[in-house]
Each structure stands twice: as structure tokens, then as C-alpha cells.
Amino acid sequence: QVQLVESGGGLVQPGGSLRLSCAASGSIFSISWYRQAPGNERELVAVITSGGSTNYVDSVKGRFTISRDNAKNTVYLQMNSLKPTDTAVYYCKARQIKGGSSTYYWGQGTQVTVSS
């Protein structure tokens, strides 16, 4: 069983920055950040594997950076140049691989609001 604890959300003005954290208990292969705005489907924002490979949705490339501290089993999402369209609840999702099978776990979500 993997538990995920997210933190770092809040209210920020357009152009500002926030850093989200996702602390995981247990061994994980990869962690992804998703977001869901009211009335929208949940969308993948960024992913990082245990080897450090990363990928981003086009709308955040150049503004967001995903990183991980393996010693702390924590993944970060550094969000710069925030826009009102980045307003959403952000969730981290962990993938655990055991015996060739994958199991996925979700965090509780953290609200990010970008507004003046």
C-alpha cells in the first residue's frame, strides 16, 4: 500500500510561482501530476520515472518542472509563470510495479488558484 501526501497549493497572482510536493510511502516506479478544473476532465500535467525521465503536457512546457528526491521519496512540481488557466485541483498519482503488475494510487489533491 502506498500513501501519498500532497502540499504546496494556494492562491497566487498571475505570473507567480508555487511548488507542489507529493511525499510517498513505499516503493514507487513513477509519479505523475494531474489537474482538474471545475467542469473539466482530469488531465495529465507531468510525469517522472524512477530513472528521472520526464514528460509534460504542451500547455506547461517551459513553465513547470517536475523533479524527485529519491532519498525523501518525494516528487515536486515547480510551477512558474502561472496563468489563471492553471487554476485547478492538482493530484499526484503513483505507479507501483510488483511482480510485473502495476498498481496506481492517488493523493488527496491540493487546490491551486491563480487570480489577481
C-alpha positions as a printed NumPy array, in Angstrom:
array([[  0.   ,   0.   ,   0.   ],
       [  1.305,   3.419,  -0.969],
       [  0.132,   6.622,   0.668],
       [  0.601,   9.997,  -0.944],
       [  0.565,  13.319,   0.888],
       [  0.401,  16.469,  -1.198],
       [  1.163,  20.002,  -0.117],
       [  2.049,  23.412,  -1.503],
       [ -1.135,  24.633,  -3.107],
       [ -2.589,  28.06 ,  -2.553],
       [ -3.577,  31.377,  -4.059],
       [ -1.079,  33.167,  -6.282],
       [ -1.216,  36.088,  -8.666],
       [ -0.738,  35.614, -12.409],
       [  2.957,  35.354, -13.194],
       [  3.72 ,  33.981,  -9.748],
       [  5.158,  30.649,  -8.674],
       [  4.234,  27.727,  -6.468],
       [  5.915,  24.451,  -5.646],
       [  3.811,  21.379,  -5.016],
       [  5.132,  18.38 ,  -3.108],
       [  3.998,  14.776,  -3.143],
       [  5.506,  12.601,  -0.42 ],
       [  5.119,   8.866,  -0.946],
       [  5.346,   5.991,   1.473],
       [  6.57 ,   2.767,  -0.099],
       [  8.456,   1.963,  -3.26 ],
       [  7.194,   3.615,  -6.421],
       [  8.133,   3.456, -10.082],
       [  6.796,   6.754, -11.289],
       [  4.745,   9.7  , -10.111],
       [  2.549,  11.886, -12.233],
       [  0.84 ,  15.174, -11.545],
       [ -2.698,  15.632, -12.819],
       [ -5.053,  18.561, -12.51 ],
       [ -8.778,  19.023, -12.728],
       [-10.542,  22.338, -13.17 ],
       [-14.275,  22.688, -12.484],
       [-16.283,  21.227, -15.34 ],
       [-13.212,  19.702, -16.972],
       [-11.798,  16.236, -17.122],
       [ -8.688,  15.393, -15.128],
       [ -5.629,  15.901, -17.307],
       [ -2.059,  14.728, -17.065],
       [  0.351,  17.587, -16.403],
       [  3.748,  15.968, -15.887],
       [  5.347,  12.619, -15.089],
       [  8.712,  11.481, -13.77 ],
       [ 10.009,   7.924, -13.642],
       [ 12.362,   6.323, -11.133],
       [ 15.147,   6.861, -13.662],
       [ 14.424,  10.558, -13.877],
       [ 12.769,  10.661, -17.29 ],
       [ 10.194,  13.425, -17.532],
       [  7.336,  14.396, -19.773],
       [  4.949,  17.358, -19.805],
       [  1.694,  18.408, -21.369],
       [  2.335,  21.078, -24.004],
       [  0.499,  23.803, -22.095],
       [  3.035,  23.756, -19.223],
       [  6.282,  23.109, -21.074],
       [  8.856,  25.735, -20.216],
       [  6.901,  26.845, -17.141],
       [  6.604,  23.729, -14.949],
       [  9.382,  21.437, -13.783],
       [  8.886,  18.046, -12.194],
       [ 11.677,  16.613, -10.06 ],
       [ 12.137,  13.949,  -7.448],
       [ 14.209,  13.454,  -4.318],
       [ 14.631,   9.7  ,  -4.028],
       [ 16.1  ,   9.953,  -0.532],
       [ 12.887,  11.605,   0.671],
       [ 10.641,   9.659,  -1.706],
       [  9.137,  12.977,  -2.687],
       [  8.254,  14.47 ,  -6.047],
       [  7.982,  18.183,  -6.65 ],
       [  6.19 ,  20.256,  -9.254],
       [  7.72 ,  23.696,  -9.6  ],
       [  5.208,  25.951, -11.325],
       [  6.396,  29.288, -12.675],
       [  4.717,  31.984, -14.763],
       [  1.359,  30.791, -13.554],
       [ -1.758,  31.703, -15.513],
       [ -5.415,  31.805, -14.48 ],
       [ -5.927,  28.771, -16.735],
       [ -3.642,  26.792, -14.394],
       [ -6.295,  27.062, -11.669],
       [ -7.334,  23.55 , -10.695],
       [ -7.078,  20.877,  -8.055],
       [ -3.721,  19.169,  -8.527],
       [ -3.352,  15.475,  -7.766],
       [ -0.327,  13.243,  -7.692],
       [ -0.625,   9.66 ,  -8.857],
       [  1.92 ,   6.977,  -8.088],
       [  2.573,   3.837, -10.04 ],
       [  3.93 ,   0.851,  -8.141],
       [  5.2  ,  -2.206, -10.012],
       [  5.357,  -5.568,  -8.254],
       [  5.587,  -8.96 ,  -9.866],
       [  5.075,  -7.414, -13.278],
       [  1.782,  -5.814, -12.299],
       [  1.09 ,  -2.113, -11.836],
       [ -0.979,  -0.595,  -9.077],
       [ -1.919,   3.074,  -9.02 ],
       [ -2.514,   5.334,  -6.03 ],
       [ -3.901,   8.883,  -5.854],
       [ -3.21 ,  11.697,  -3.462],
       [ -5.988,  13.754,  -1.893],
       [ -5.448,  16.787,  -4.12 ],
       [ -4.324,  20.337,  -3.444],
       [ -6.033,  23.476,  -4.728],
       [ -4.093,  25.918,  -6.883],
       [ -5.806,  29.223,  -7.639],
       [ -4.224,  31.794,  -9.927],
       [ -6.027,  35.09 ,  -9.665],
       [ -5.393,  38.787,  -9.2  ]])
